[in-house]
């Protein structure tokens, strides 16, 4: 297989990772292969497969490579080191306990991407874990990340899911699987915390310089690419902050609840990572939370902006040693950036919500109109996705169902008056921002259950085909638009480890 690997993160040195090979598995079998992603990454098989190679042989070879049984040419696998605040409690050593970074590759545009196996065995970061992943969580990551990508949400993606032929034990035995994750990098807030917690300033400098080169190369001058100065550190922090705003706002736009926004699950690239306890909101409620491990609602739907601000403050703390002046002076350099971050989030939220009701440029009075709508959504327990879908369709003359009309009867005239002069443009904007279908929790769970009981993937591919066009009504879309009858009462998601 022709993949032109670099191992740039490994080259940072032993302090950053452990050199370790994936643990072999018994009977790898390719279950899912993301052909469109492979093409986007410029992954070629021309040197591996020939005219006499049949599909079964191709899949067998892919299964060997993306289970870790065979090493791709140029790959030097590592387990990355990082720390993290987990539900507010700091753990100084987490790291890849069941993942192996195979290396990074460049696509046709020169953008670099990490290729990582997840569920591929233990490392010295495993903390008594088995290093494995069950089939259900692997499929969930594939489904959810593809859905999020199509929804326009910044996200990691999945290249492959391979069954291992071995069982993993959680509450009971489950079929094991390995998922191949693709990301612009796996550098987290927790990666910076790892070195800050050890007072390892030299490694912190090295990590920051690497991060700038990888994600924000415009901040590095060609004449000085081996060191960083305090001004570049501040510019780097500002750039990282800017990445988080569209990330979280896009979660709020589509009703996504991450479920485990720990600092080790917050990337500096602003990509959604870790689809374990995630879920989608049905009836609007800012306090909605489904994660079984989020017992106090720390990462509830409506708290995600505040928690990202909290996480970014933790990142700011790690960068203090790289700035000039005494501690107070260093804090004073970062504080205005965090203040601006808060203000940008507030303005961004207004613009995002305004777009959902067809307003491109909010003016005075729009915020109160939106707040009134949100209050009605909560009061009448209106379905978040269905409400905005109905409002969008109503601009083409589709009747709004009676329960929704009754709930919004005083609000609708105010909205119509606001957009009366630009209804066509308003509907076009709403169609871009309001999906007609999302990966509803009950459909995802039902499908995962069936996939774990049967090797028939017909329905999975049907579901994915719909989710990959979430703003278009296809023949099969209506099968997946319904809200759960019980409103997901008692529903819980789990991290999968």
Buried (B, 14 or more C-beta within 10 A) or exposed (E): BEBEBBBBBBEBEEBBBBEBBBBBBEEBBBBBBBEEBBEBBBBBBEEBBEEEEEEEEBBEBBBBBBBBBBBBEBBBBBBBBBBBBBBEEEBEBBBBBBBBBBBBBBEEEEEBBBBBBBBBBBBEBBEEEBBBBBBBBBBBBBBBBBBBBBBBBBBBBBBBBBBBBBBBEBEEEBBBBBBBBBBBBBBBBBBBBBBBBBEBEEBBBBBBBBBBBBBBEEBBEEEEEEEBEBEBBBBBBBBBBBBBBBBBBBBBBBBBBBBBBBBBBBBBBBBBBBBBBBBBBBBBBBEBBBBEBBEEBBBBBBBBBBBBBBBBBBBBBBBBBBBEEEEEEBBEBBEEBBEEBBEBBEEBBBBBBBBBBBBEEBEEEBBEBBEBBBEBBBEBEBBBBBBBBBBBBBBEEEEBEEEBEEBBEEBBEBBEEBBEEBEEEBBBBBBEBBBBBBBBBBBBBEBBEEBBEEEEBEBBEBBBEBBBBBBEBBEEBEBBBEBBEEBBEEBEBBBBB
